[in-house]
Amino acid sequence: MAAEVKSGAAIRSPLDEFQQKTRTQRSFIGHPPGLGWLSMSEVWERFSYYGMQALLVLYMTNYLFKPEHIGKVWGFQPFSHAIQAVYGPLSPQALASVIFGLYAGLVYVTPLFGGWLADRVLGRTHTVIIGASLMALGHFLMAFEASLLPALSCLLLGVGCFKGNIAAQVGDLYAENDPRRADGFMIYFLGIQIAVIVSPLVCGTLGQTVGWHWGFGAAGVGMVIGLGVYLTGRYALPPEPARDKSQAAKRPPLTGKDWRVIAILVALLPVLALSLVSNQEIFNAYLIWAEKNFQLVFFGETMPITWMLSVDAFVSTGLMALVIWFWRWWSKRWTEPDEITKIVIGTAISAFAPLVLAAAAWRVSLTGHPVSIFWAFGFHIVNDLGFSMVLPTGLALYSRAAPKGLGGTMIAVYYLHLFAGNMLIGYIGGLLSVMSAVNFWLLHAGLMAAGVVLLLIVRAVFGHILAPAYGEAKAT
């Protein structure tokens, strides 16, 4: 009886009270102040992450895996033997591509652990702080040749603790029916895009022109700043959500239709991985090949190859806005295609991007000289136009089609296609050292064309199951 609620009023959790208070808080461009602190923390985290990622494969290929340096890396010999036991003998460039693929893939797996740690053990705030600290340590360890493997381990664990939990805190700033939620996430992701554009310019330039350790050190400094911002803004962060152990019991049992949808969404993951082959190669073998085969001169100035990552992020941001506008315009005149159809269109467009590189490689083979940087611009425009229709549309599909009560789980499952894609690219990137560049890029186009065919098959066979009206149709 002591737990009985007086006057029939509902018990309000600390998070409910916080969200009620933030309804009237508009000190950060019309949003609660916590959005500013969380967004700036994420900006600096993404600055450090993409700055380090811009340098990683170049650092390993052009410096660390040279005979005079490789012996200094702690524990590298057994690690290398383990990788080559799976992939076979690898050249230094191929080994760098495989390691990068493993790292870039596992980045999308460790947040599953970080989410569990926050939800079940430590809470989101403490988990984010641990994650930021681990990432800062990892970036600084990257500045030393010997500590490559401990550095990558710290970064993987740190990203896992940080990535999903800080985004969840952004959501917790708003009550469920607060109309500012979507706009808040747009501001949050805009900050991420700014970081993606700026970080290769800063960390990439320092790493390639001053010294590798300067680039990695700059990434570490960025992460320390991000941690400082987060700690400073703790007063404005949402309290931990109450852990309701009865939620699993309240979740409705899965129906036959639910299981069919889950099976299709899981089976779709390797197909989606094929759709992103061109895009995921950008941080890997593309940098190695482009550095030698493009005239990296723009308006008379020679630029580091890492600047192309900033170009890609800038182009991607603009084209994503253009795609959003296009489909809004289209929907006012005609029926808007379903998600699978949009993904097919995007993958088909992106499949032409490696053909641009294949044509550039063919021209290099004829002339023996690097080609104009405008070939690179053409590649990024075509790739990013297609990518803008694939990744966010896939996220929308998995969010909408997920059975009730499994939305968060299916979103986590969706990101596993990026794990699979990066693992695939880790292997394919290694082929650059054993096959012609023309065939290398044609292979990418062929894999993406296969993805288009498989997506069309999925649409033809299972499209009615993934359609919004499937559940209602089956119920009648």
N, C-alpha and C positions, 0 to 999 in steps of 0.2 A: 504493500500500500504506500510505502514511502516514495516509490518511484512514480506514483500516480500523478498525472499532470493536473494542476489546478485550473479551474474554469474551462476545462476542455481544450486549453491551448496546446499547440504542438511544442515539443521540446526542441529548442534551437541550439544547434552546435556552434562552437566558436567560429567555424567557417561560415555558417549561415549569418551570424551576427556581422562578421567582417564584410561579407558580400552586400548585406543590407546597407552598411555604412558607405561602401564604395559607390553605391548608386548615385550619390550626390557629389562624389569627388571628381573634379575635372581639371586638376592642376597641371596635368601633362597632356597638352593639346586635346582637352576634352575627355581625358581618361584618368583613372586612378594613378597616383604617383608611382605605385609599384610597377606599372608597365614601363615607365622610363628606366627604372633601375634594372629590371629584368632584360629589357631590350638592349641596354648598353652593355650589360654583362655578356649577353649572347653575341653582340657585335665583336667584342674583344676575344671571346672564345673562338668564334669563326675566323677572326683575323689570324689567330695563332694556328688554328687547324689548317686552313687553306694556304697560309704562308709556308708552313712546314711541308704540306703535301705538294706544293709547287716545286720544291727543291728535292724531294726524297729520291725519285728515280734518277734524276740528273746527278745528284751527289753520289749515289751508289755506283752508277755506271762510269762517270767521268773522273771519280776520285777514289772512293773508299774501296772499290773492288779491284783496284790496280794491285799488281803483285807486291809493291813496296808498302802497301797499307793494309791489305786484307788480313795479314797475320796478327795485327794488333787488336782485332775485334774479339772481345771476350766470348768464348763459347761458340765461335762461328763455325769451326770445323765440324763438330757433330751436328750442328743445325743444318749446315750445307749438305752434309751426307744424308740427313733425313729427308730433305727436300728432293735431292737427286735420286734417292731410292724410289720416290713416287713419280717424278717427272722424267727421270733419265738424266744423262750427262747434259749440263747446261753451260753455255758461255757466260762470261760475266754480265753481259747485257741481258741475256735470258734469265739469269738468276735474279738480277735486280727487278725484272718485270714480274717474276713469280712472287718475290717477297712483297713487292708493292701490291700485287693483287690480293695476297693473303691479308695484308694489313687493311687495305681499303674494303675488303669483303667483311672482315671480322668487326669492323666499325659498326656494321649494321646488325650484328648479333649481340654484342656486349650490352646494348641498352636493355635487352630482355632481362639480363641479370641486374642491371642498375634499377630497373623498375621494380623488380621483386624486392631488392634490398631496401628501397625507399618505402614501398607499401607495407612490407612485413616486419622490418627491423628498425631502421634508423630514421625514417621520415625523409621527406623530400629535401628540406633545407640542409640537413647534415650530409645527406648523400651528395648534393650538388657541391658543397664545400669540399668534401673529400675528392670528388671528381676534378674540380678545378685545381686543387693542390697537386694531384697526381699528374695532370696534364702539364702544369708549369714545370714540375720536376722532369717530366719526360722531354720537354722541349730543351731544357738546359742540358740534359744528358746527351741530346743529339749533337751538341756542340763539341763533344769529345768522340774521337774515333772508336775508342775501346768499348763504349757503352751503347752501341747501336741497339742490341737486343733488349737490354733493360729499358732503354728509352721507349722503344716501340711497345713494350709490355705496359709501361706506365701510361702511355697515351691511349692504348686500347681500353684499359680499365677506367681511365679518367673520362673518356668520351662516353663509355657505358653508364657511368654514374651521373654524368652531367646532362647529356643530350635530351633524353625524353623527359626528365624530371623538371627541368627549367621550363619546358614548353607546357607541362601540366600545371605549373604554378601560374603561368600566364592565363590559362583557362580558369583557374581558381579565383582570379581577380574579379570575375563577373558572376552574378547570379545566372541561373539557367536561362531565364527569359530576358536578360539584359541585352538590348539591341546593339550595344557597342562591342560585343564580343568579336564578331567577324572583322570589324574595322580594327580592333586591337591586334588581332593576329596579322592583319595586313601590315600594320606598322611594325610589328615584330619581325616579319619576314623581309620587309624592306630594309631593315637594319642588317639582316644577314646578307642581302645582296650587296649592300654597300661594302661590307667586310670582304666579300668574295672579290669585288672589283679592286679594292685598295691593297689587300694583303700581298698578292704577287708582285705588285709594283714596289712595295717596301721590302719584304723579306726576300723576294726573288732577286731584286736588284742588289741588295747587300750580299746575298749568298753567291751570286754569279760574278760580281765585279769587285767586291772587297774581300770576302772569304766566307767559306761555307758556315763556319761557326758564328759569323756575324748574322747571317740570315736566320739560323736556328735560334740564336740568342734573342733576336728581335721578336720571334714568335713567342719565346718564353716570357719576355717582358710584357708582351700583349696579354698573355694569360694571367700574369700577376696583376696587371691593371684590372682585368676583368674580375678577378677574385676580390680585389679591393673594392670595386664598385658594388659587387654583390653584398659584401659584408657591410658596407656603408648603408645600403638600402634595406637591410633586414627589417627595420622598423615598419616598412611599407609592404612587406611580403605577406601573403595569406597564411593563416595558421594551417597546421596539418589537418587534412580531412579525417573525420572519424572513421575508424575501421569497423565496418558493420559485418560481422562474421556470418550474419544470416543472409547476406546478399546472394550467395550461391544457392541457398535453399529457395530464395524467392524467384530465382531465374526460371522462366518457363522451360519445360523439357523440350529438347530439340525434336522437330518433326522430321519425317522423311524428306520433305522439301528442303529443310535446313541442311540436312546431311548432304544432299545432292549439291546444294549451292557451295558448301564448304569444300567438297571434293573437287568441284570445278575450279574454284578459286585457287586451291592449292596446286592443282595440275597446271594452271595457267602460269605459275611462277617461272618455270624455265623458258616459256615462250616470251614472256615479258623481258626476261634477261637477254634474249636475242634482240629484242627491239631497241636495247640501249647499248649495243656493242660499240657503235661509233662514238657515242658520247662518253662512255666510260674509258675509252682508250686515250682520251685527251690528256689525262694526267700521267699516262704511262708511256708506251712506245712512241706515241705521237710527238712528245717533246724531244725525244732522242733523234727521231728522223727529221723533224722540222728544223731543228737547230743546224743541221748540216745541209739541208736542201732548199731552204727559203732564203731569199735575200732579206735579211732582217734590218732593212733600212727603210725608214719612214720619215719623209720630209728632211732627208739628208742626215738623219741620226740613226746610228745602229742601236738596236734595243735588245735586251736579254730575251731569250725565248720565253721565259716565264711571263713576260708582259702579254703574251697571247692568251694566257688564262684570264687576265683582266679584260681583254677584248672580248673573250667568249662570255664572260659574266655580264658585261655591258650589253652585248648583243642579245643574250638570252633574256635579260630583264625587259628590254624594249620589245622583243618579239612576243614574250609572254603576255604583255599588256595588249599588243596588237591582236593576238589570238583571242583573248577574252572579248575584246571589242568586236571582232569578226563574228564570233558565234552569237553574241547578243544581237548584232545586226541581222544575221541569218535567221535567227529564231522569230524575228518580227515579220518575216516574209514567207518562210517555209518551215517545215517541221525540222527541228534540230535532231541530228543523228544521235543514236545511243552511244554509251561510252566505248563499247567494243569497236564500233565503226570509227569513232574519232581516233582510237589507238591505232587502228589499221591505217588510217590516212597519215597519221604522224609517223608511223614506222616506215611507210612507203616513201614519204618525203625524205626522212633521215637516211634511207638506204642509198640515196643519190650522193650523200656527202662523201663517203669513202671513194666514190667514183671520181669526184673532183681531185682527191689526193692521188688516185691511180693515174689520172691524166697528167697531173703535175709530175709524178714519178717517171712516167713515160717520157715526158719532155726533158727531164733531167738526164735520163739515160741516152737521149739523142744528142743533147748539146754538151753534156759533161759539166754543166754549170748550174748553180742554184737558180730557181725560178722566182718570179716576183712574189712579194708578200701578198699580193691581191688574190693569189690562189688560196692562201690560208684564210683570207677574209671570206672568200666564196664558200669554203668548207664550213666555217663556223656559222655563217648565215643559214645555209641549208640544214646543217645538223640541228641548230638551235630552234629553227622553225618547227621541225618535226618533233624534237624533244619537248617543246612547249605543249604539244598535244598528247604526249604519252604519259609522262610522270604524274602531273596533277590530275589528269583524267583517270588514270589507274587508281589513284588514291580515292577519288570520288566514287569509283565503281566499288571498291572494297568496303568503303564506309557505308554506302547505301545498301549493298547486297548482303552485308553481314547479318546473320540471325540476331534477333533481339537479345541483348545482354552480352554479345560477343564482339561488339564494335571495336573496342580497344585491342582485343586479341587479334582480330583480323587485320587491323592496321599494322600491328607488329609483324604479322605474317606477310603482309604486302611488301614490307621493306626487305624481306628475305630475298626477293628477286634481285635486289642490288648486291646482296652478298653473292648470289650465284653469278651475276654478271661480272663482278670484279674478279671472282675466282677464274672464270672463263677467260677474261682479258689478261689475267696474270700468265696464263698458259699461252694464249695467242700472241701476246706481246713478245714473248721469247722467240717466236718464229721470225722476227725481223732480222735476226742475225744469220738465218739459214735459208732464207728465200728472197727472191727479188722484191723490191719495194712495190712494184706494180702488182704482183701476185698477192703480196701481203694485204694491200688495200682492197683488192678485188675479193679476197677472202672475207673481209668485213662486210662488203656489200652483199656477198652471197649468203652469209649467215643472216643478215637482216631481211633479205628477200625470202629466205626460208621462214623467218618469223612472220612475215606478212601472210604467207600461204597458211601457216598453222593458225594464225589469228582468224583468217577467213573461215577455216574449217570449224574453229570454236564458235564463231558467230553463227554459222549455218546450222550446226548440230545442237549447240547449247544456248544460243542467244535467247530463246524463249524462256529458259529457266532463269537467266540473269536479268531479264527484263523486269522493270518495276511492277508490271501488272501480273507477273506470274503467280504470286501468292494469292491475289484476289481471284484469279481465274481458276486456280485449283480448288479454292474454297467454295466456289459456286457449283 
